Amino acid sequence: MTATLITGFFSYLGTTSDYFVILVLLFATFRKKSQVRPIILGAYLGNALLVGAALLIGGVLKQIPAEWILGLLGLVPVAIGVKNYFSNEEEEEGEAFITKVQETPNQRIVLTVILMTIAGCGADNLALYIPYFSLANWAALPIIFLMFTAILTICIFSAYRLAKVQKVQDLFERYGDLMQLLVYVALGIYILFDAGTVTHLLSLL
């Protein structure tokens, strides 16, 4: 059981670096006090869905999909980034961007965070978790879930604190839409290449 817990700890810790960047972006974008809870809720729900999917596929079905298929999730942040940027291309930057996101309904924020969690972390997380849960000692699952929750909580709190730094907020006030576009598209392209999706599709030509 000890080996299972140690492997789980480092596996989950290793997948939080990319997610930390996503959380900072979200907290810096949706900065109203009432928007903090939807971000946190979306983060927990998104991660719960990923872990639940990995547990179902790896632990119950014993199926491990090809990593290049998981990499197709990278198309989601690209689509979100491009859509958000060009749907607001005629708006002013700066205060207009901040005003727009402050009016975003909480339900939409939760959905956005869930989608970005699954799209931004899904390929790496599922590629790690599915084999992990297929071999894990199920007696250790309650401890594993508590450990994952603790790591995620620290990650969320750290991202929130960094997003509150004035220089970070000033950056989003000036270049909010553009930064969303660049981060989302770069993240999506990275996922597509890192999972071998682009290489696999090119090999079919």
mmCIF file of the C-alpha atoms, coordinates in Angstrom:
data_MODEL
# 
_entry.id   MODEL 
# 
loop_
_atom_site.group_PDB 
_atom_site.id 
_atom_site.type_symbol 
_atom_site.label_atom_id 
_atom_site.label_alt_id 
_atom_site.label_comp_id 
_atom_site.label_asym_id 
_atom_site.label_entity_id 
_atom_site.label_seq_id 
_atom_site.pdbx_PDB_ins_code 
_atom_site.Cartn_x 
_atom_site.Cartn_y 
_atom_site.Cartn_z 
_atom_site.occupancy 
_atom_site.B_iso_or_equiv 
_atom_site.pdbx_formal_charge 
_atom_site.auth_seq_id 
_atom_site.auth_comp_id 
_atom_site.auth_asym_id 
_atom_site.auth_atom_id 
_atom_site.pdbx_PDB_model_num 
ATOM 1   C CA . MET A 1 1   ? 0.000   0.000  0.000   1.00 0.00 ? 1   MET A CA 1 
ATOM 2   C CA . THR A 1 2   ? 2.901   2.360  0.760   1.00 0.00 ? 2   THR A CA 1 
ATOM 3   C CA . ALA A 1 3   ? 4.236   2.007  -2.779  1.00 0.00 ? 3   ALA A CA 1 
ATOM 4   C CA . THR A 1 4   ? 0.757   2.762  -4.161  1.00 0.00 ? 4   THR A CA 1 
ATOM 5   C CA . LEU A 1 5   ? 0.489   5.950  -2.089  1.00 0.00 ? 5   LEU A CA 1 
ATOM 6   C CA . ILE A 1 6   ? 3.986   7.185  -2.991  1.00 0.00 ? 6   ILE A CA 1 
ATOM 7   C CA . THR A 1 7   ? 3.358   6.577  -6.705  1.00 0.00 ? 7   THR A CA 1 
ATOM 8   C CA . GLY A 1 8   ? 0.005   8.333  -6.484  1.00 0.00 ? 8   GLY A CA 1 
ATOM 9   C CA . PHE A 1 9   ? 1.509   11.324 -4.676  1.00 0.00 ? 9   PHE A CA 1 
ATOM 10  C CA . PHE A 1 10  ? 4.221   11.966 -7.249  1.00 0.00 ? 10  PHE A CA 1 
ATOM 11  C CA . SER A 1 11  ? 1.903   11.205 -10.184 1.00 0.00 ? 11  SER A CA 1 
ATOM 12  C CA . TYR A 1 12  ? -0.665  13.781 -9.075  1.00 0.00 ? 12  TYR A CA 1 
ATOM 13  C CA . LEU A 1 13  ? 1.987   16.299 -8.040  1.00 0.00 ? 13  LEU A CA 1 
ATOM 14  C CA . GLY A 1 14  ? 3.624   16.009 -11.447 1.00 0.00 ? 14  GLY A CA 1 
ATOM 15  C CA . THR A 1 15  ? 0.407   16.858 -13.275 1.00 0.00 ? 15  THR A CA 1 
ATOM 16  C CA . THR A 1 16  ? -0.361  20.035 -11.301 1.00 0.00 ? 16  THR A CA 1 
ATOM 17  C CA . SER A 1 17  ? 2.284   22.293 -12.899 1.00 0.00 ? 17  SER A CA 1 
ATOM 18  C CA . ASP A 1 18  ? 0.319   22.896 -16.114 1.00 0.00 ? 18  ASP A CA 1 
ATOM 19  C CA . TYR A 1 19  ? -2.892  23.149 -14.123 1.00 0.00 ? 19  TYR A CA 1 
ATOM 20  C CA . PHE A 1 20  ? -1.391  25.768 -11.832 1.00 0.00 ? 20  PHE A CA 1 
ATOM 21  C CA . VAL A 1 21  ? -0.907  28.069 -14.843 1.00 0.00 ? 21  VAL A CA 1 
ATOM 22  C CA . ILE A 1 22  ? -4.533  27.505 -15.886 1.00 0.00 ? 22  ILE A CA 1 
ATOM 23  C CA . LEU A 1 23  ? -5.766  28.365 -12.391 1.00 0.00 ? 23  LEU A CA 1 
ATOM 24  C CA . VAL A 1 24  ? -3.706  31.565 -12.218 1.00 0.00 ? 24  VAL A CA 1 
ATOM 25  C CA . LEU A 1 25  ? -5.170  32.582 -15.573 1.00 0.00 ? 25  LEU A CA 1 
ATOM 26  C CA . LEU A 1 26  ? -8.721  31.882 -14.380 1.00 0.00 ? 26  LEU A CA 1 
ATOM 27  C CA . PHE A 1 27  ? -8.343  33.650 -11.034 1.00 0.00 ? 27  PHE A CA 1 
ATOM 28  C CA . ALA A 1 28  ? -6.734  36.672 -12.717 1.00 0.00 ? 28  ALA A CA 1 
ATOM 29  C CA . THR A 1 29  ? -9.531  36.800 -15.288 1.00 0.00 ? 29  THR A CA 1 
ATOM 30  C CA . PHE A 1 30  ? -12.554 36.262 -13.032 1.00 0.00 ? 30  PHE A CA 1 
ATOM 31  C CA . ARG A 1 31  ? -11.464 38.436 -10.133 1.00 0.00 ? 31  ARG A CA 1 
ATOM 32  C CA . LYS A 1 32  ? -14.739 39.444 -8.482  1.00 0.00 ? 32  LYS A CA 1 
ATOM 33  C CA . LYS A 1 33  ? -15.105 38.039 -4.970  1.00 0.00 ? 33  LYS A CA 1 
ATOM 34  C CA . SER A 1 34  ? -18.326 36.260 -5.969  1.00 0.00 ? 34  SER A CA 1 
ATOM 35  C CA . GLN A 1 35  ? -16.482 34.534 -8.838  1.00 0.00 ? 35  GLN A CA 1 
ATOM 36  C CA . VAL A 1 36  ? -13.890 32.831 -6.643  1.00 0.00 ? 36  VAL A CA 1 
ATOM 37  C CA . ARG A 1 37  ? -16.209 30.074 -5.424  1.00 0.00 ? 37  ARG A CA 1 
ATOM 38  C CA . PRO A 1 38  ? -17.331 29.040 -8.945  1.00 0.00 ? 38  PRO A CA 1 
ATOM 39  C CA . ILE A 1 39  ? -13.672 28.695 -9.965  1.00 0.00 ? 39  ILE A CA 1 
ATOM 40  C CA . ILE A 1 40  ? -12.895 26.547 -6.916  1.00 0.00 ? 40  ILE A CA 1 
ATOM 41  C CA . LEU A 1 41  ? -16.032 24.455 -7.445  1.00 0.00 ? 41  LEU A CA 1 
ATOM 42  C CA . GLY A 1 42  ? -15.188 23.958 -11.118 1.00 0.00 ? 42  GLY A CA 1 
ATOM 43  C CA . ALA A 1 43  ? -11.632 22.942 -10.231 1.00 0.00 ? 43  ALA A CA 1 
ATOM 44  C CA . TYR A 1 44  ? -12.781 20.277 -7.789  1.00 0.00 ? 44  TYR A CA 1 
ATOM 45  C CA . LEU A 1 45  ? -15.504 18.999 -10.132 1.00 0.00 ? 45  LEU A CA 1 
ATOM 46  C CA . GLY A 1 46  ? -13.168 18.895 -13.133 1.00 0.00 ? 46  GLY A CA 1 
ATOM 47  C CA . ASN A 1 47  ? -10.519 16.972 -11.232 1.00 0.00 ? 47  ASN A CA 1 
ATOM 48  C CA . ALA A 1 48  ? -13.133 14.644 -9.756  1.00 0.00 ? 48  ALA A CA 1 
ATOM 49  C CA . LEU A 1 49  ? -14.372 13.853 -13.270 1.00 0.00 ? 49  LEU A CA 1 
ATOM 50  C CA . LEU A 1 50  ? -10.831 13.104 -14.459 1.00 0.00 ? 50  LEU A CA 1 
ATOM 51  C CA . VAL A 1 51  ? -10.039 10.860 -11.506 1.00 0.00 ? 51  VAL A CA 1 
ATOM 52  C CA . GLY A 1 52  ? -13.440 9.171  -11.778 1.00 0.00 ? 52  GLY A CA 1 
ATOM 53  C CA . ALA A 1 53  ? -12.953 8.525  -15.509 1.00 0.00 ? 53  ALA A CA 1 
ATOM 54  C CA . ALA A 1 54  ? -9.471  7.109  -14.904 1.00 0.00 ? 54  ALA A CA 1 
ATOM 55  C CA . LEU A 1 55  ? -10.791 4.905  -12.109 1.00 0.00 ? 55  LEU A CA 1 
ATOM 56  C CA . LEU A 1 56  ? -13.619 3.618  -14.312 1.00 0.00 ? 56  LEU A CA 1 
ATOM 57  C CA . ILE A 1 57  ? -11.490 3.010  -17.407 1.00 0.00 ? 57  ILE A CA 1 
ATOM 58  C CA . GLY A 1 58  ? -8.381  1.671  -15.712 1.00 0.00 ? 58  GLY A CA 1 
ATOM 59  C CA . GLY A 1 59  ? -9.729  0.110  -12.546 1.00 0.00 ? 59  GLY A CA 1 
ATOM 60  C CA . VAL A 1 60  ? -13.037 -1.314 -13.764 1.00 0.00 ? 60  VAL A CA 1 
ATOM 61  C CA . LEU A 1 61  ? -12.805 -1.727 -17.536 1.00 0.00 ? 61  LEU A CA 1 
ATOM 62  C CA . LYS A 1 62  ? -9.041  -2.385 -17.547 1.00 0.00 ? 62  LYS A CA 1 
ATOM 63  C CA . GLN A 1 63  ? -8.767  -0.500 -20.837 1.00 0.00 ? 63  GLN A CA 1 
ATOM 64  C CA . ILE A 1 64  ? -5.879  1.850  -21.597 1.00 0.00 ? 64  ILE A CA 1 
ATOM 65  C CA . PRO A 1 65  ? -6.571  4.061  -24.648 1.00 0.00 ? 65  PRO A CA 1 
ATOM 66  C CA . ALA A 1 66  ? -3.771  5.202  -26.920 1.00 0.00 ? 66  ALA A CA 1 
ATOM 67  C CA . GLU A 1 67  ? -2.248  8.445  -25.641 1.00 0.00 ? 67  GLU A CA 1 
ATOM 68  C CA . TRP A 1 68  ? -2.613  10.153 -29.041 1.00 0.00 ? 68  TRP A CA 1 
ATOM 69  C CA . ILE A 1 69  ? -6.405  9.819  -28.695 1.00 0.00 ? 69  ILE A CA 1 
ATOM 70  C CA . LEU A 1 70  ? -6.301  11.577 -25.316 1.00 0.00 ? 70  LEU A CA 1 
ATOM 71  C CA . GLY A 1 71  ? -4.242  14.318 -26.947 1.00 0.00 ? 71  GLY A CA 1 
ATOM 72  C CA . LEU A 1 72  ? -7.264  15.337 -29.023 1.00 0.00 ? 72  LEU A CA 1 
ATOM 73  C CA . LEU A 1 73  ? -8.457  17.096 -25.850 1.00 0.00 ? 73  LEU A CA 1 
ATOM 74  C CA . GLY A 1 74  ? -5.903  19.758 -26.768 1.00 0.00 ? 74  GLY A CA 1 
ATOM 75  C CA . LEU A 1 75  ? -8.315  21.010 -29.413 1.00 0.00 ? 75  LEU A CA 1 
ATOM 76  C CA . VAL A 1 76  ? -10.679 22.239 -26.676 1.00 0.00 ? 76  VAL A CA 1 
ATOM 77  C CA . PRO A 1 77  ? -8.514  25.052 -25.199 1.00 0.00 ? 77  PRO A CA 1 
ATOM 78  C CA . VAL A 1 78  ? -7.537  26.119 -28.732 1.00 0.00 ? 78  VAL A CA 1 
ATOM 79  C CA . ALA A 1 79  ? -11.209 26.405 -29.680 1.00 0.00 ? 79  ALA A CA 1 
ATOM 80  C CA . ILE A 1 80  ? -12.095 28.255 -26.455 1.00 0.00 ? 80  ILE A CA 1 
ATOM 81  C CA . GLY A 1 81  ? -9.209  30.708 -26.828 1.00 0.00 ? 81  GLY A CA 1 
ATOM 82  C CA . VAL A 1 82  ? -9.927  31.505 -30.481 1.00 0.00 ? 82  VAL A CA 1 
ATOM 83  C CA . LYS A 1 83  ? -13.688 31.808 -29.888 1.00 0.00 ? 83  LYS A CA 1 
ATOM 84  C CA . ASN A 1 84  ? -13.294 34.150 -26.897 1.00 0.00 ? 84  ASN A CA 1 
ATOM 85  C CA . TYR A 1 85  ? -10.758 36.343 -28.662 1.00 0.00 ? 85  TYR A CA 1 
ATOM 86  C CA . PHE A 1 86  ? -12.563 36.816 -31.985 1.00 0.00 ? 86  PHE A CA 1 
ATOM 87  C CA . SER A 1 87  ? -16.016 37.127 -30.434 1.00 0.00 ? 87  SER A CA 1 
ATOM 88  C CA . ASN A 1 88  ? -14.708 40.230 -28.649 1.00 0.00 ? 88  ASN A CA 1 
ATOM 89  C CA . GLU A 1 89  ? -12.273 41.561 -31.253 1.00 0.00 ? 89  GLU A CA 1 
ATOM 90  C CA . GLU A 1 90  ? -14.258 44.770 -31.699 1.00 0.00 ? 90  GLU A CA 1 
ATOM 91  C CA . GLU A 1 91  ? -14.299 45.526 -27.990 1.00 0.00 ? 91  GLU A CA 1 
ATOM 92  C CA . GLU A 1 92  ? -11.717 47.683 -26.304 1.00 0.00 ? 92  GLU A CA 1 
ATOM 93  C CA . GLU A 1 93  ? -8.977  46.085 -24.261 1.00 0.00 ? 93  GLU A CA 1 
ATOM 94  C CA . GLY A 1 94  ? -8.395  46.881 -20.597 1.00 0.00 ? 94  GLY A CA 1 
ATOM 95  C CA . GLU A 1 95  ? -11.432 47.991 -18.635 1.00 0.00 ? 95  GLU A CA 1 
ATOM 96  C CA . ALA A 1 96  ? -13.856 46.716 -21.282 1.00 0.00 ? 96  ALA A CA 1 
ATOM 97  C CA . PHE A 1 97  ? -12.411 43.212 -20.948 1.00 0.00 ? 97  PHE A CA 1 
ATOM 98  C CA . ILE A 1 98  ? -12.571 43.301 -17.143 1.00 0.00 ? 98  ILE A CA 1 
ATOM 99  C CA . THR A 1 99  ? -16.156 44.592 -17.193 1.00 0.00 ? 99  THR A CA 1 
ATOM 100 C CA . LYS A 1 100 ? -17.160 41.840 -19.603 1.00 0.00 ? 100 LYS A CA 1 
ATOM 101 C CA . VAL A 1 101 ? -15.766 38.982 -17.505 1.00 0.00 ? 101 VAL A CA 1 
ATOM 102 C CA . GLN A 1 102 ? -17.187 40.451 -14.293 1.00 0.00 ? 102 GLN A CA 1 
ATOM 103 C CA . GLU A 1 103 ? -20.653 40.009 -15.779 1.00 0.00 ? 103 GLU A CA 1 
ATOM 104 C CA . THR A 1 104 ? -20.110 36.323 -16.579 1.00 0.00 ? 104 THR A CA 1 
ATOM 105 C CA . PRO A 1 105 ? -22.749 34.126 -14.842 1.00 0.00 ? 105 PRO A CA 1 
ATOM 106 C CA . ASN A 1 106 ? -21.379 31.846 -12.132 1.00 0.00 ? 106 ASN A CA 1 
ATOM 107 C CA . GLN A 1 107 ? -22.735 28.736 -13.856 1.00 0.00 ? 107 GLN A CA 1 
ATOM 108 C CA . ARG A 1 108 ? -20.757 29.588 -16.979 1.00 0.00 ? 108 ARG A CA 1 
ATOM 109 C CA . ILE A 1 109 ? -17.601 30.109 -14.908 1.00 0.00 ? 109 ILE A CA 1 
ATOM 110 C CA . VAL A 1 110 ? -17.994 26.664 -13.332 1.00 0.00 ? 110 VAL A CA 1 
ATOM 111 C CA . LEU A 1 111 ? -18.467 25.097 -16.781 1.00 0.00 ? 111 LEU A CA 1 
ATOM 112 C CA . THR A 1 112 ? -15.467 26.983 -18.183 1.00 0.00 ? 112 THR A CA 1 
ATOM 113 C CA . VAL A 1 113 ? -13.229 25.789 -15.345 1.00 0.00 ? 113 VAL A CA 1 
ATOM 114 C CA . ILE A 1 114 ? -14.418 22.193 -15.754 1.00 0.00 ? 114 ILE A CA 1 
ATOM 115 C CA . LEU A 1 115 ? -13.762 22.297 -19.505 1.00 0.00 ? 115 LEU A CA 1 
ATOM 116 C CA . MET A 1 116 ? -10.319 23.843 -19.067 1.00 0.00 ? 116 MET A CA 1 
ATOM 117 C CA . THR A 1 117 ? -9.477  21.303 -16.357 1.00 0.00 ? 117 THR A CA 1 
ATOM 118 C CA . ILE A 1 118 ? -10.429 18.359 -18.547 1.00 0.00 ? 118 ILE A CA 1 
ATOM 119 C CA . ALA A 1 119 ? -8.927  19.818 -21.719 1.00 0.00 ? 119 ALA A CA 1 
ATOM 120 C CA . GLY A 1 120 ? -5.763  21.200 -20.146 1.00 0.00 ? 120 GLY A CA 1 
ATOM 121 C CA . CYS A 1 121 ? -4.964  18.264 -17.883 1.00 0.00 ? 121 CYS A CA 1 
ATOM 122 C CA . GLY A 1 122 ? -6.948  15.389 -19.334 1.00 0.00 ? 122 GLY A CA 1 
ATOM 123 C CA . ALA A 1 123 ? -4.336  13.917 -21.658 1.00 0.00 ? 123 ALA A CA 1 
ATOM 124 C CA . ASP A 1 124 ? -1.496  13.863 -19.114 1.00 0.00 ? 124 ASP A CA 1 
ATOM 125 C CA . ASN A 1 125 ? -3.685  12.930 -16.164 1.00 0.00 ? 125 ASN A CA 1 
ATOM 126 C CA . LEU A 1 126 ? -5.546  10.099 -17.848 1.00 0.00 ? 126 LEU A CA 1 
ATOM 127 C CA . ALA A 1 127 ? -2.347  8.758  -19.399 1.00 0.00 ? 127 ALA A CA 1 
ATOM 128 C CA . LEU A 1 128 ? -0.904  8.515  -15.866 1.00 0.00 ? 128 LEU A CA 1 
ATOM 129 C CA . TYR A 1 129 ? -3.982  7.643  -13.823 1.00 0.00 ? 129 TYR A CA 1 
ATOM 130 C CA . ILE A 1 130 ? -5.485  4.905  -15.991 1.00 0.00 ? 130 ILE A CA 1 
ATOM 131 C CA . PRO A 1 131 ? -2.457  2.577  -15.708 1.00 0.00 ? 131 PRO A CA 1 
ATOM 132 C CA . TYR A 1 132 ? -2.076  3.632  -12.065 1.00 0.00 ? 132 TYR A CA 1 
ATOM 133 C CA . PHE A 1 133 ? -5.642  2.708  -11.073 1.00 0.00 ? 133 PHE A CA 1 
ATOM 134 C CA . SER A 1 134 ? -5.498  -0.510 -13.083 1.00 0.00 ? 134 SER A CA 1 
ATOM 135 C CA . LEU A 1 135 ? -2.691  -1.691 -10.774 1.00 0.00 ? 135 LEU A CA 1 
ATOM 136 C CA . ALA A 1 136 ? -3.508  0.199  -7.557  1.00 0.00 ? 136 ALA A CA 1 
ATOM 137 C CA . ASN A 1 137 ? -4.475  -1.418 -4.292  1.00 0.00 ? 137 ASN A CA 1 
ATOM 138 C CA . TRP A 1 138 ? -8.152  -0.454 -3.987  1.00 0.00 ? 138 TRP A CA 1 
ATOM 139 C CA . ALA A 1 139 ? -7.955  -0.597 -0.207  1.00 0.00 ? 139 ALA A CA 1 
ATOM 140 C CA . ALA A 1 140 ? -5.826  2.543  -0.431  1.00 0.00 ? 140 ALA A CA 1 
ATOM 141 C CA . LEU A 1 141 ? -8.337  4.519  -2.538  1.00 0.00 ? 141 LEU A CA 1 
ATOM 142 C CA . PRO A 1 142 ? -9.813  6.611  0.342   1.00 0.00 ? 142 PRO A CA 1 
ATOM 143 C CA . ILE A 1 143 ? -6.308  7.743  1.355   1.00 0.00 ? 143 ILE A CA 1 
ATOM 144 C CA . ILE A 1 144 ? -5.382  8.363  -2.294  1.00 0.00 ? 144 ILE A CA 1 
ATOM 145 C CA . PHE A 1 145 ? -8.445  10.569 -2.806  1.00 0.00 ? 145 PHE A CA 1 
ATOM 146 C CA . LEU A 1 146 ? -7.711  12.530 0.379   1.00 0.00 ? 146 LEU A CA 1 
ATOM 147 C CA . MET A 1 147 ? -4.113  13.016 -0.765  1.00 0.00 ? 147 MET A CA 1 
ATOM 148 C CA . PHE A 1 148 ? -5.212  14.209 -4.212  1.00 0.00 ? 148 PHE A CA 1 
ATOM 149 C CA . THR A 1 149 ? -7.679  16.637 -2.597  1.00 0.00 ? 149 THR A CA 1 
ATOM 150 C CA . ALA A 1 150 ? -4.986  18.074 -0.314  1.00 0.00 ? 150 ALA A CA 1 
ATOM 151 C CA . ILE A 1 151 ? -2.561  18.628 -3.210  1.00 0.00 ? 151 ILE A CA 1 
ATOM 152 C CA . LEU A 1 152 ? -5.303  20.218 -5.330  1.00 0.00 ? 152 LEU A CA 1 
ATOM 153 C CA . THR A 1 153 ? -6.332  22.502 -2.460  1.00 0.00 ? 153 THR A CA 1 
ATOM 154 C CA . ILE A 1 154 ? -2.749  23.757 -2.042  1.00 0.00 ? 154 ILE A CA 1 
ATOM 155 C CA . CYS A 1 155 ? -2.507  24.297 -5.811  1.00 0.00 ? 155 CYS A CA 1 
ATOM 156 C CA . ILE A 1 156 ? -5.776  26.279 -5.901  1.00 0.00 ? 156 ILE A CA 1 
ATOM 157 C CA . PHE A 1 157 ? -4.815  28.447 -2.922  1.00 0.00 ? 157 PHE A CA 1 
ATOM 158 C CA . SER A 1 158 ? -1.333  29.178 -4.333  1.00 0.00 ? 158 SER A CA 1 
ATOM 159 C CA . ALA A 1 159 ? -2.753  30.110 -7.746  1.00 0.00 ? 159 ALA A CA 1 
ATOM 160 C CA . TYR A 1 160 ? -5.322  32.398 -6.103  1.00 0.00 ? 160 TYR A CA 1 
ATOM 161 C CA . ARG A 1 161 ? -2.650  34.208 -4.094  1.00 0.00 ? 161 ARG A CA 1 
ATOM 162 C CA . LEU A 1 162 ? -0.435  34.690 -7.162  1.00 0.00 ? 162 LEU A CA 1 
ATOM 163 C CA . ALA A 1 163 ? -3.366  36.012 -9.206  1.00 0.00 ? 163 ALA A CA 1 
ATOM 164 C CA . LYS A 1 164 ? -3.964  38.646 -6.491  1.00 0.00 ? 164 LYS A CA 1 
ATOM 165 C CA . VAL A 1 165 ? -0.529  40.179 -7.090  1.00 0.00 ? 165 VAL A CA 1 
ATOM 166 C CA . GLN A 1 166 ? -1.080  43.674 -8.478  1.00 0.00 ? 166 GLN A CA 1 
ATOM 167 C CA . LYS A 1 167 ? 1.365   43.299 -11.375 1.00 0.00 ? 167 LYS A CA 1 
ATOM 168 C CA . VAL A 1 168 ? -0.446  40.174 -12.552 1.00 0.00 ? 168 VAL A CA 1 
ATOM 169 C CA . GLN A 1 169 ? -3.792  41.978 -12.405 1.00 0.00 ? 169 GLN A CA 1 
ATOM 170 C CA . ASP A 1 170 ? -2.382  45.001 -14.239 1.00 0.00 ? 170 ASP A CA 1 
ATOM 171 C CA . LEU A 1 171 ? -1.176  42.672 -16.991 1.00 0.00 ? 171 LEU A CA 1 
ATOM 172 C CA . PHE A 1 172 ? -4.665  41.227 -17.410 1.00 0.00 ? 172 PHE A CA 1 
ATOM 173 C CA . GLU A 1 173 ? -6.261  44.663 -17.429 1.00 0.00 ? 173 GLU A CA 1 
ATOM 174 C CA . ARG A 1 174 ? -4.087  45.642 -20.383 1.00 0.00 ? 174 ARG A CA 1 
ATOM 175 C CA . TYR A 1 175 ? -3.837  42.385 -22.349 1.00 0.00 ? 175 TYR A CA 1 
ATOM 176 C CA . GLY A 1 176 ? -6.640  40.172 -20.994 1.00 0.00 ? 176 GLY A CA 1 
ATOM 177 C CA . ASP A 1 177 ? -8.133  38.822 -24.231 1.00 0.00 ? 177 ASP A CA 1 
ATOM 178 C CA . LEU A 1 178 ? -4.758  38.443 -25.926 1.00 0.00 ? 178 LEU A CA 1 
ATOM 179 C CA . MET A 1 179 ? -3.248  36.606 -22.953 1.00 0.00 ? 179 MET A CA 1 
ATOM 180 C CA . GLN A 1 180 ? -6.201  34.205 -22.865 1.00 0.00 ? 180 GLN A CA 1 
ATOM 181 C CA . LEU A 1 181 ? -5.747  33.505 -26.560 1.00 0.00 ? 181 LEU A CA 1 
ATOM 182 C CA . LEU A 1 182 ? -1.993  32.910 -26.293 1.00 0.00 ? 182 LEU A CA 1 
ATOM 183 C CA . VAL A 1 183 ? -2.148  30.731 -23.167 1.00 0.00 ? 183 VAL A CA 1 
ATOM 184 C CA . TYR A 1 184 ? -5.106  28.618 -24.339 1.00 0.00 ? 184 TYR A CA 1 
ATOM 185 C CA . VAL A 1 185 ? -3.726  28.073 -27.848 1.00 0.00 ? 185 VAL A CA 1 
ATOM 186 C CA . ALA A 1 186 ? -0.189  27.370 -26.598 1.00 0.00 ? 186 ALA A CA 1 
ATOM 187 C CA . LEU A 1 187 ? -1.570  24.892 -24.056 1.00 0.00 ? 187 LEU A CA 1 
ATOM 188 C CA . GLY A 1 188 ? -3.662  23.120 -26.689 1.00 0.00 ? 188 GLY A CA 1 
ATOM 189 C CA . ILE A 1 189 ? -0.776  22.868 -29.164 1.00 0.00 ? 189 ILE A CA 1 
ATOM 190 C CA . TYR A 1 190 ? 1.514   21.567 -26.411 1.00 0.00 ? 190 TYR A CA 1 
ATOM 191 C CA . ILE A 1 191 ? -1.011  18.845 -25.513 1.00 0.00 ? 191 ILE A CA 1 
ATOM 192 C CA . LEU A 1 192 ? -1.408  17.801 -29.159 1.00 0.00 ? 192 LEU A CA 1 
ATOM 193 C CA . PHE A 1 193 ? 2.355   17.436 -29.619 1.00 0.00 ? 193 PHE A CA 1 
ATOM 194 C CA . ASP A 1 194 ? 3.159   16.053 -26.153 1.00 0.00 ? 194 ASP A CA 1 
ATOM 195 C CA . ALA A 1 195 ? 0.580   13.251 -26.490 1.00 0.00 ? 195 ALA A CA 1 
ATOM 196 C CA . GLY A 1 196 ? 1.882   12.344 -29.951 1.00 0.00 ? 196 GLY A CA 1 
ATOM 197 C CA . THR A 1 197 ? -1.408  13.263 -31.627 1.00 0.00 ? 197 THR A CA 1 
ATOM 198 C CA . VAL A 1 198 ? 0.149   15.415 -34.359 1.00 0.00 ? 198 VAL A CA 1 
ATOM 199 C CA . THR A 1 199 ? 2.900   12.854 -35.045 1.00 0.00 ? 199 THR A CA 1 
ATOM 200 C CA . HIS A 1 200 ? 0.352   10.035 -35.274 1.00 0.00 ? 200 HIS A CA 1 
ATOM 201 C CA . LEU A 1 201 ? -1.954  11.944 -37.628 1.00 0.00 ? 201 LEU A CA 1 
ATOM 202 C CA . LEU A 1 202 ? 0.970   12.959 -39.867 1.00 0.00 ? 202 LEU A CA 1 
ATOM 203 C CA . SER A 1 203 ? 2.100   9.336  -40.054 1.00 0.00 ? 203 SER A CA 1 
ATOM 204 C CA . LEU A 1 204 ? -1.273  8.444  -41.544 1.00 0.00 ? 204 LEU A CA 1 
ATOM 205 C CA . LEU A 1 205 ? -0.755  10.762 -44.532 1.00 0.00 ? 205 LEU A CA 1 
# 
